[in-house]
Every structure is written in C-alpha cells, then in structure tokens.
Amino acid sequence: MAIDALAPRDFLGTGWGAPLGVDGRGGIGLISGERAIERSVLNILSTAKGERRMRPRFGCGIHDLVFAPNDPTTAGLIQSQVIEALGWWEPRINVIGVDVEPDSEEDGLMLIGVRYVIKSTNAERNLVYPFYLIPGEG
C-alpha cells in the first residue's frame, strides 16, 4: 500500500461517537481524527470524578466546585483541575494553556478556554467549555 493511499489523519484513531448514534447506513456512528480528540476532551471535562462506576478516577474535579464563589480563587482551582485531568486522561495532546474567565453577560458562567497541541500532527487547537457555578444563597 502506498503512503498516499492512507487518509491524512487515520493514525489519530477512530471510535464510537458520543452520544452514541447511528450512521447513514444504520451502523454505529463513528468519529475519527481531530474530531475524536475534541470529543474526548469534552468528555473528560463533562465527567465528574466518581461518576463512572468501573473507572472512578476518570473525569475532571471541576464538578466539586459547582457551589464555589465566582472569584479568581475558583478560577485558579478550575484551571488546575482541567490541566490535571487532561494531562492524565488524554495522552494524545499537550495542553498549552487553560484560561478561565467569568462570562460578562451571564452570572455564574465560567468560560474555560483550553489550548492544546495534538502530538502526532503538531496541530494547535482550542475549545471553550462552559461551566456553570450555582450562586450562593445570601
């Protein structure tokens, strides 16, 4: 097989799409390449530690901060938790930076900006993950 016959991003892997769905032919919906890595990052950030019974350490500790005040200390804790979770659970990337800022229009919303490089392609990507804090009473 000639190298040109390979799809450009086949080496990044292919897996089941999340949420689980079907493709146009009735088979299991698959995602691959850079999209699979993006879904993995979102999955890690969306999963609270202890949520998965067979893998209790999987996920991100930001969900323990849902009742924390919307202040710079909480932003720093969120940043630390995101960097740790992605470093532990997504070996295909190097995290360049994580920026956590409160949304100017919606109270209690923290925007988590993640910048990362895909190791195998050296392609830089970023995504923004919305994280909602529940405002305190009083």
C-alpha positions as CSV (number, residue, x, y, z in Angstrom):
1,M,0.0,0.0,0.0
2,A,1.4,3.4,-1.0
3,I,1.7,6.1,1.7
4,D,-0.5,8.3,-0.5
5,A,-3.4,5.8,-0.1
6,L,-3.6,6.4,3.6
7,A,-6.1,9.0,4.7
8,P,-4.3,12.0,6.1
9,R,-5.5,11.6,9.7
10,D,-6.1,7.9,10.0
11,F,-3.3,7.5,12.6
12,L,-5.2,9.6,15.1
13,G,-7.7,6.8,15.6
14,T,-11.4,6.1,15.2
15,G,-14.0,5.4,17.9
16,W,-17.7,5.4,18.7
17,G,-19.3,8.8,18.6
18,A,-20.7,10.2,21.8
19,P,-23.5,10.5,22.3
20,L,-24.0,7.0,20.7
21,G,-25.8,7.2,17.4
22,V,-26.1,5.6,14.0
23,D,-24.6,6.5,10.7
24,G,-26.4,6.8,7.4
25,R,-26.2,3.1,6.8
26,G,-27.7,2.0,10.1
27,G,-24.3,1.2,11.7
28,I,-22.7,2.6,14.8
29,G,-21.8,6.3,14.3
30,L,-18.0,6.7,14.4
31,I,-15.8,9.7,14.7
32,S,-12.1,9.9,13.9
33,G,-9.1,12.2,13.7
34,E,-9.0,15.6,15.4
35,R,-12.8,15.5,16.0
36,A,-12.3,12.3,18.1
37,I,-9.7,14.1,20.3
38,E,-12.0,17.1,20.7
39,R,-14.9,14.8,21.8
40,S,-12.5,13.1,24.2
41,V,-11.5,16.5,25.8
42,L,-15.2,17.5,26.1
43,N,-16.0,14.1,27.6
44,I,-13.2,14.4,30.2
45,L,-14.4,17.9,31.2
46,S,-18.0,16.9,31.3
47,T,-17.5,13.8,33.6
48,A,-17.3,14.3,37.3
49,K,-14.7,12.1,39.2
50,G,-16.5,9.1,40.6
51,E,-19.3,9.3,38.1
52,R,-18.2,6.1,36.3
53,R,-18.5,3.1,38.5
54,M,-15.9,1.0,36.7
55,R,-13.4,3.9,36.4
56,P,-14.0,6.1,39.4
57,R,-10.9,8.3,38.9
58,F,-11.9,9.2,35.3
59,G,-13.1,12.8,34.7
60,C,-12.4,16.3,36.0
61,G,-12.5,17.7,39.5
62,I,-14.2,20.9,38.4
63,H,-17.6,19.5,39.4
64,D,-16.6,19.7,43.0
65,L,-16.5,23.5,42.6
66,V,-20.1,24.0,41.4
67,F,-21.1,25.7,44.6
68,A,-17.8,27.8,44.9
69,P,-17.9,31.6,44.6
70,N,-17.4,33.1,41.2
71,D,-14.0,34.6,42.0
72,P,-10.3,34.4,41.0
73,T,-9.6,31.7,43.5
74,T,-12.2,29.4,42.0
75,A,-10.9,30.3,38.5
76,G,-7.5,29.1,39.6
77,L,-8.8,25.9,41.0
78,I,-10.8,25.2,37.8
79,Q,-7.6,25.8,35.8
80,S,-5.6,23.5,37.9
81,Q,-8.3,20.7,37.7
82,V,-8.6,21.0,33.9
83,I,-4.8,20.8,33.4
84,E,-4.5,17.8,35.7
85,A,-7.5,15.9,34.1
86,L,-6.4,16.4,30.5
87,G,-2.8,15.5,31.4
88,W,-3.9,12.3,33.0
89,W,-6.7,11.2,30.6
90,E,-5.8,12.5,27.1
91,P,-2.3,11.4,26.2
92,R,-2.7,12.4,22.5
93,I,-2.4,16.1,23.4
94,N,-0.1,18.6,25.1
95,V,-2.0,21.3,26.9
96,I,-0.6,24.7,26.1
97,G,-2.8,26.8,28.4
98,V,-6.1,27.0,30.2
99,D,-7.8,30.3,30.6
100,V,-10.8,30.6,33.0
101,E,-12.9,33.8,32.9
102,P,-16.4,34.7,34.1
103,D,-18.8,35.4,31.3
104,S,-19.7,39.1,31.2
105,E,-23.3,38.5,30.2
106,E,-24.4,35.6,32.3
107,D,-23.9,35.4,36.1
108,G,-22.4,32.2,37.3
109,L,-21.0,31.1,34.0
110,M,-17.3,30.5,33.8
111,L,-15.8,30.1,30.3
112,I,-12.9,27.6,30.2
113,G,-10.7,28.1,27.2
114,V,-8.4,25.2,26.5
115,R,-5.5,25.5,24.1
116,Y,-3.7,22.3,23.1
117,V,-1.4,20.7,20.5
118,I,-2.1,17.3,19.0
119,K,1.2,15.5,19.5
120,S,1.1,13.4,16.3
121,T,0.3,16.2,13.9
122,N,1.6,19.2,15.8
123,A,-1.7,20.9,15.1
124,E,-2.8,23.6,17.6
125,R,-6.4,23.6,18.6
126,N,-8.6,25.3,21.1
127,L,-12.1,25.0,22.5
128,V,-14.3,26.8,25.1
129,Y,-16.1,24.8,27.7
130,P,-18.9,26.5,29.6
131,F,-19.0,25.7,33.3
132,Y,-21.9,26.9,35.5
133,L,-21.5,27.8,39.1
134,I,-24.6,27.8,41.3
135,P,-24.8,31.2,43.0
136,G,-24.9,31.1,46.8
137,E,-27.9,32.0,48.9
138,G,-27.2,35.2,50.7
